[in-house]
Amino acid sequence: LVPWLPIEEQKIIHPWVTFRKPEEQENWVRQWVYKKLGFTTSIRFLWYEGCYRNDFGSIFPLGDLTESIPHGEGDVIVLEEPEHITWFHTGKPWCEIFNFVVGVVHTNYWNY
């Protein structure tokens, strides 16, 4: 699951490039992977509507993320900064949708 942000918020997070549609961003990521890593990827991108909160320095989902996942396709999910996407989570518990749930927490304590 990848957050989709309005262009104004994209400019805050990655001002060097913006995208009009999720497909443009997906193509950019695929090209980046090929350029940096030398291989193509067939990973499937699923998008959710997000918003950037400057006061938190984070992206938060707008709505229930679990609704973005097609029924029966929940095998593995890696939640980057799970505390941010679960603070306001009102959907089904992740462990009911996915066989495996991994959370990756990374904090830049030097900024606090």
C-alpha positions in Angstrom: 0.0 0.0 0.0 1.4 3.4 -1.0 0.0 6.7 0.0 -1.3 9.0 -2.7 -0.9 12.7 -1.9 -2.2 15.8 -3.5 0.5 17.6 -5.6 0.8 20.4 -3.0 1.8 17.9 -0.4 4.0 15.9 -2.8 6.0 19.2 -3.2 6.8 19.2 0.5 8.0 15.6 0.6 9.8 15.3 -2.8 9.9 18.7 -4.4 12.1 17.5 -7.2 9.3 15.5 -8.8 5.5 15.5 -8.6 2.9 13.2 -10.2 -0.6 13.9 -11.5 -1.7 10.3 -11.1 -0.7 7.2 -9.1 0.3 5.4 -12.3 2.9 8.1 -13.0 4.4 7.7 -9.6 4.4 3.9 -10.0 6.3 4.1 -13.3 8.8 6.5 -11.7 9.4 4.0 -8.9 9.8 1.1 -11.3 12.4 3.1 -13.4 14.2 4.1 -10.2 14.5 0.4 -9.1 15.8 -0.5 -12.5 18.3 2.4 -12.6 19.6 1.9 -9.1 19.3 -1.9 -8.7 19.5 -3.2 -12.3 16.4 -5.3 -12.4 12.7 -4.9 -13.1 10.0 -5.5 -10.5 6.5 -6.8 -11.0 5.4 -5.8 -7.5 1.8 -4.7 -7.3 1.1 -1.2 -6.1 -2.1 -0.5 -4.2 -2.8 3.1 -3.3 -4.6 4.8 -0.5 -5.5 8.4 0.0 -3.1 10.1 2.4 -2.3 13.5 3.8 0.9 15.0 5.0 0.9 16.5 8.5 3.7 19.0 8.8 3.3 19.1 12.6 4.1 15.4 12.8 6.4 15.3 9.7 4.4 12.2 8.6 1.9 10.9 6.2 -1.4 9.7 7.6 -4.1 7.7 5.9 -7.5 9.3 5.1 -10.0 6.5 5.7 -9.7 2.8 6.3 -6.5 1.3 4.7 -7.9 -2.2 4.8 -10.5 -1.3 2.2 -7.7 -0.9 -0.3 -6.8 -4.6 -0.1 -8.8 -7.0 -2.3 -10.5 -9.7 -0.4 -8.4 -12.9 -0.1 -5.2 -11.2 -1.2 -3.7 -10.5 2.2 -0.6 -12.7 2.4 2.2 -10.4 3.8 2.3 -6.8 4.7 5.2 -4.7 5.8 4.0 -1.6 7.6 6.6 1.2 7.5 6.3 3.3 10.6 3.2 1.3 11.8 2.5 3.8 14.6 1.6 6.4 12.1 -0.8 4.3 10.1 -2.4 2.7 13.2 -3.0 5.8 15.3 -6.2 6.5 13.6 -6.9 3.0 12.2 -10.6 2.0 12.4 -10.6 -1.0 10.1 -10.2 -4.7 10.7 -7.1 -5.7 12.6 -4.1 -6.3 10.3 -3.7 -9.9 11.6 -7.2 -10.8 10.4 -6.4 -9.7 6.9 -2.8 -10.8 6.4 -1.0 -14.1 7.2 2.1 -12.2 8.2 2.4 -8.6 9.5 5.8 -6.9 9.9 6.3 -3.5 11.3 9.4 -1.4 10.5 9.9 1.5 12.9 12.6 4.0 12.1 12.9 7.3 13.9 15.4 10.1 13.4 15.9 11.0 17.0 18.4 13.7 16.1 15.5 15.8 14.8 13.6 15.7 18.1 
